[in-house]
Amino acid sequence: MKPLAVLSVLALCSLPAFANPKLVEGTHSMSELRAHKFAWEDKAVLINVSPPITGKGFSIEQVSPTEYKVFIAELENSPGDDVYFSAEGLRKSGIDKKKEGALSFYVLVGPGKLTALGIKMRRDASGKALFSW
């Protein structure tokens, strides 16, 4: 089987005031992310996808005027996960056009949903995580 994506984890779009996700440290695969989704719920994870992210292991679907669902699988025949991107996040991340080199972005692990947060993260003076594209 040919690997389609490799992921690493760590933990920038500003979240609502009540949200201040903790960061998961280390490097993890999509299968590790899936295995720990309950333990990592409400935490930010940095995913490093190594193209080519094409074929059966990658697809993009517009689900609303402002949101896209990106399906990413590590191997062509392995289970994958949907990551939800804002229209701005999809455009600025370049995931829809990336054909070579790694692409990293932060996701928030939510109940039944992975939401892309941004490609950069910093903390403000109060310690709140701020994400941006």
N, C-alpha and C positions, 0 to 999 in steps of 0.2 A: 504494500500500500504506500502511496506517495503522500507524505505529509503536506497539508495545505496551510496550516497555520500553527504558529508557536506563540504561546502566551507567557507573559511575566506579570507579576502582581506587585503593587505598591499603591499608593494612592496619589481642571480649573474651570466656567458657568457658575454663577453664584446660586446656591441652593436657598430654599426658603429659610427664614430666620430660625425656625425650629430645628432645621437639619444641620447637624455638624458631625458628619460621618467619621468614624475612626478608620485608619488605613490598615489594610492587610499587608504585611511585609513579606518579602521573599519573591521567588519566581514560581509561577504555577501554570499548568496547562489548562485547557478548557475542561478536560475531564476532572482535574483537581478542583476547579471552580465549581463544576457541577456536583462533585462529591461533598463539597463543603458549603453548599449554598445556604443551608439552614444556619450553620455556625457563623457564616459571613454576612448574614442578612443585616441590612442597614450599614454596611461597611463599604468603603471605596477600594477598588481594586484596579491596578494599572495593567492593562492587557497590551501585550506587544505582539501584533500579528505580523508574521513574515510572509509576504507574497511569494509566489503567486496565490492570490485568493480568488480563484476562478473555478468554474465548473460546478459540480454538485455540492461542493463544500462552501459555496458563497452565493448569496443572492440578496437583492434589495427590492423591497416592496413599499410603496407609499401607502400609509394607512390613514393619513389625514392630510390636509393642506400643510400642516406644520410638523409632521412626524413621519419617520421612515423606520421600517423594521429591516435590519440587516441580519441575515442568517450566516453564521460562521461555524464551520466544522474543522477539526484538526486534520482528519483523514477523510478521503473521499467517501468512504462507506461508514464513517462513524457518526454517532449522534452529534448534533450540533446545538447551538443555542442562538436565540434571537436576541439582538441588542438593539434597543430603540434609540434612535438619534433624532435630534431636532433637525429641521431643514438647514439651519445655520451650521450645526455641528457636522452634518453630512458634507456640506459644501466646503467648510473650512478644514475638516480633517483630510479630505481628499481620498477617503476610503473607496469611493466609487470609481476613481481613476488610477489608483496606485497599482503599479504592476511590478515594481522591484523595490528592494530595500524594506526595512521594517517600518511598521506604523504602530505607534503606541497611543493609547487613550485610556482615560479613567472611566470606570463604570461603577454605578451604585447597584449593589446587589439588593434587590427588593423582593417582596413576596411574589414569586412567580414572574418576575420581570427584571431584566438587566437594562439599566438606563445609562447611556453614554453621558458623561459629565463634561469632558473636555480633554485637552492634551497637556495642559499645565495645571499645577496646583500650588497654592501658597496659603499661608495662614495669616489672618489679620491680627491686630494687637490683642484681641480677645481670645485668639486661638481657633476661631472659626475657619473651616476650610473653604477657600474660594477657588473655583474652577473656571478656566477660560479656554477658548479655542485658539 
